[in-house]
Structures are given as C-alpha cells and as structure tokens.
C-alpha cells in the first residue's frame, strides 16, 4: 500500500503540473478570442484577428520573435609576410572591440635554411561589432578566402525557456509533496523525481547560457599563412663530381662508422652469448665425450 501511495503522490504531482500548463494555455486563449471579437466589431476578418492574437502571445515570451537571436561566425585565410606581426595585429583588433582571443595555433616548417610559419588566431567580439572586426581582421593581409555564417537560434531559446518554466513549476510542486510526505517510501519516491527534475533543469540552464553566450559574442577565426620562402635553388651535385680527397675522407668516415657499429653491436650481444651460449657449449662438449666413451 505504501508503494501505491508513492505512485499516487507522483501522479498527483504530474497532474498538478499538467493542470498548471493547461491553465496557462487557457488563459492565453480568451485574449485571442477578445481580439477576434474586437476586430469583428471593426469589420475585419475573424481569422486575421486570431493570428494577430497569436503573434501578441509570442511577443510576450522571453525572446520576442521580432528580436531574433543570431549566432554570427566568420572565417578567413590571409597571406602575410611576417606571421608574428600579423598575429599581434589580429590580437590587437580583438582587444580594440572589447573582445578576447579564445584559441591560438602555430606551426613552423623549414625550407632550406629558412623558416615558414602558419597558424590560427580565433577571437570573440560583441555581436554588434562583428562586421567591423571581421573587416579589420581580413585587412591585415591578402585574403585568400573568407566566409561568414548566421545561425538563428531564437526558436531554440524560446523552447528551452518554456521547458525551464514547466520544470521549475514541477520542481516547486514536488518540493511541496516532499515536505508533506510521511512514509519512507513516499519520501524516497518523491526525492527521486525531484532529483531527476533538478538535473534536467541544470542541463537546460547550461544549454541556455551557452546559446546566449554565442549570441552575445560572435566568433572570428583567422588563418594566417606566411609567405613561403623559395629556399636554396642550387641543383644538387652529382656524386662523380666530388673531389678525390673529399671522397676518400668520406669513405674513411664511413669505415669508422661501420667499425663503431660493429663494436657497439658486439657489446650488446656479448651478455646474451655468455648467458645462453655457455650452457650450450658445455652440453655439446659433454655429449661429445659421452659418444667418444661409447665408441671406445
């Protein structure tokens, strides 16, 4: 019976939440009807009145449809003469727009005796400064390619906010049931539902913060490519063009290297020969002596 009471308690909580949501929906419905009645009196079509009422309800949400929530991103590859100077300039541009550098990457390659560097600077600026900051960043060098992207996350934020409102209401009702529960099984059942609801609220709040942060601050990625040096263009010398003395000295060095390799190899092999070779030699000698005695 206690388990049944726990199930009933949880069911009551869910019913209360459902009733609250339905009540909120019913509260919104008469406003649309009143709007329709007023427009009928003015001679306009009832369908238009209903749609206007729906838009008014949407405008009352946390994120109005008229105020779209947009995530702006831009990416460009620029060619420069000096990577370090260009990287410092891009960083400076980020700071000039009250932004900050979020990620950097740098890679260096050698061509002949010269170094060739390329890398990436990713920074974020307030969304309203995106266009100006992107234009300044791409002006640092010669643009090879660039692109911008806009993602509308208004519906996602509206959906998250609506789900959070319902979950917070459910959490409040579960807390009330938790305070009123007397039986241990009832307490545990309500506590389990309350914990699951709180975890879902925290997950949605984190998602909401992440989306709002990406809306507030646009992201710009600049790939900086330093001009590649030409390197040594001298053609390699053929082996038979090498001088006699130089060839002899190179051969002597080769012999010395080979002798050192043999000596080092012998040093590595010697312990194994002593450890495993000695018993084998002793065994062979013993067998040979045994065979000799039998032959006599």
PyMOL commands that set and color helices and strands:
alter all, ss='L'
color gray80, all
select helices_A, chain A and resi 2-41+46-59+83-96+127-138+154-180+184-216+239-241+244-295
alter helices_A, ss='H'
color red, helices_A
select strands_A, chain A and resi 70-80+100-111+114-126+142-152+217-226
alter strands_A, ss='S'
color yellow, strands_A
deselect
rebuild
show_as cartoon
